[in-house]
Amino acid sequence: MPPQTVLSRYGGWLPKSRKIHHAFFQEHLEHARRRTRANAPHEPPVQAFEKAINSDPIMSFLFKQIFLQVSPENQIPDFENLLCMMDRIVVAAPKFQNAVGEAGEPIGVPMYLLFDLLSNTGAAYDLFRMPAFNVALKNLLNAWGEYLISGDSNNTLTDAEDGWFGTYGIKSLEENRGNFNATYVTPNPDAVNRGYTSWDDFFTRQIQSNARPIDEAGNKSLIHNACESTVYRIARNVKAHDQFWLKGQAYSLYDMLNINEPARDAYVKKFVGGTVYQAFLSPQDYHRWRSPIDGTIEKAIIIPGTYYAVLPDDGAEPNDPDLEVHDPRGALIRSQAWLTMYSARALIFIQAANPVIGLVCFIGVGMAEVSTCTLSVKDGQKVQTGDELGMFHFGGSSHTLIFGPHVDVTFADNVIIDQHLWVNSIIAQVSAAKQPSGSS
């Protein structure tokens, strides 16, 4: 059994230390100041993003409004400084951030840190949902992605203080996940970088089969964890249509399953009244998806969407385990249920071999830097529990499993909010739902 340690809710997304958070911004702001003094041109993908924004009066206006509305904690002065800070990120691999007197922390999603407080504004809520904005941003993220699959991008896979295999880096990678070399497939376990040829090669690393075995594989009523992840939410009796409010996010199946008509209506009807399980991945996690059941892929599709859009809120609530009340940071993490219908995502419908389970939908929700969701399966393909379904690239992410109303889903005792669970571990058992008395 994996250890039951509770990890930070924002772990890998926001630095725990305010000093580390401040040091990240000061480092990037100083880089921006040097570029400005040298009158250096923007990197080509940043230049293209700037042109797309400034050539659209609405997007340009909304960006100005963002900087007027953003929390006083924001350290980015204006749009030009944001662009200069992005210049540095798109030609670098994520690393660990250090600060005097503090243990280093991973900055696995550096672009998200720039957008974090900016996104928690009314103007950003409008701008970051605009199709034109997300096309421009996707082009920029794709360009960064090209760098992250290149050989140059493995320069943070070192044992230096800011490297992923340094003292702090390896501790973060192994926390609640096991010894790195014994857990993951390493092309060269004796090399400092373990033989990974690029940042993306490291990020999408394979896991050793004996490190995450399928427990009780013969019991077809069990649901196994599709992603190595931290539990976020469980919802029952989900509706076809629902609204999202500032303090409460309900799942809206019609919006989550945003595929072409009339297929969407048919799929929505199968899940109305059912159960949604959602959990999220930190940048340190294993980022490939595994089938939670035996079955047949009925449909697998990629849906375009947003990347940094969130539900603006008043900050962390009183029960937040990591942040002080009203801390404005981390709205993306608090918006995960809403993101299931707006973010770029992959939908995989699996017809279970066990007829009691019936149809299950896996949604891989691309959050922040994740500009690519890749499918490893195709329509009509048979899968067994633990087979690979696909993967995320380049950042952090979330996922959901949707079950129909015809089954009762009983979750395991360790499936509790903020609990980190290994991939392939048992998360639930299903049985036929009891029919109301008097029903035929």
KAURHU-V159004 format. One record per backbone hydrogen bond with DSSP energy under -1.0 kcal/mol. CO is the residue of the C=O (numbers start at 1). NH is the residue of the N-H. Records with the same first field share a line. If there is no record, write none. Layout:
# KAURHU-V159004
CO = NH ; NH
This chain:
# KAURHU-V159004
10 = 13 ; 14
17 = 21
18 = 22
19 = 23
20 = 24
21 = 25
22 = 26
23 = 27
24 = 28
25 = 29
26 = 30
27 = 31
28 = 32
29 = 33
30 = 34
31 = 35
32 = 36
33 = 37
34 = 38
35 = 40
43 = 47
44 = 48
45 = 49
46 = 50
47 = 51
48 = 52
49 = 53
50 = 54
51 = 55
53 = 56
56 = 60
57 = 61
58 = 62
59 = 63
60 = 64
61 = 65
62 = 66
63 = 67
65 = 69
66 = 70
71 = 74
78 = 82
79 = 83
80 = 84
81 = 85
82 = 86
83 = 87
85 = 89
86 = 90
89 = 92
95 = 107
97 = 105
99 = 102
105 = 97
109 = 113
110 = 114
111 = 115
112 = 116
115 = 119
119 = 121
121 = 125
122 = 126
123 = 127
124 = 128
127 = 130
130 = 134
131 = 135
132 = 136
133 = 137
134 = 138
135 = 139
136 = 140
137 = 141
138 = 142
139 = 143
140 = 144
141 = 145
142 = 146
143 = 147
144 = 148
147 = 150
148 = 200
150 = 153
151 = 154
154 = 157
156 = 158 ; 164
158 = 165
160 = 163
162 = 96
163 = 166
166 = 170
167 = 171
168 = 172
169 = 173
170 = 174
171 = 175
174 = 177 ; 178
179 = 183
180 = 184
183 = 208
188 = 191
191 = 194
193 = 196
194 = 188
198 = 202
199 = 203
200 = 204
202 = 205
206 = 185
208 = 211
216 = 219
219 = 222
221 = 430
223 = 427 ; 428
225 = 424
226 = 290
229 = 421
230 = 280
231 = 418
233 = 278
235 = 276
238 = 273
239 = 253
240 = 254
248 = 245
252 = 256
253 = 257
256 = 258
257 = 259
260 = 264
262 = 266
263 = 267
264 = 268
265 = 269
266 = 270
268 = 271 ; 272
271 = 274
274 = 238
275 = 403
276 = 235
277 = 401
278 = 232 ; 233
279 = 399
280 = 230
281 = 397
282 = 285
287 = 392
289 = 389
291 = 386
292 = 224
294 = 353
295 = 383
296 = 351
297 = 380
299 = 349
301 = 347
303 = 345
306 = 344
307 = 368
316 = 326
317 = 320
324 = 327
327 = 316
330 = 334
333 = 336
335 = 339
338 = 341
339 = 343
342 = 306
344 = 366
345 = 303
346 = 364
347 = 301
348 = 362
349 = 298 ; 299
350 = 360
351 = 296
354 = 357 ; 358
358 = 352
360 = 350
361 = 402
362 = 348
363 = 400
364 = 346
365 = 398
367 = 370
369 = 371
372 = 393
374 = 391
378 = 381
381 = 297
383 = 295
384 = 387
387 = 291
389 = 376
390 = 289
391 = 374
397 = 281
398 = 365
399 = 279
400 = 363
401 = 277
402 = 361
403 = 275
404 = 407
406 = 433
408 = 431
410 = 429
412 = 415
414 = 416
416 = 419
419 = 231
421 = 229
422 = 425
425 = 225
427 = 412
428 = 223
429 = 410
431 = 408
436 = 439
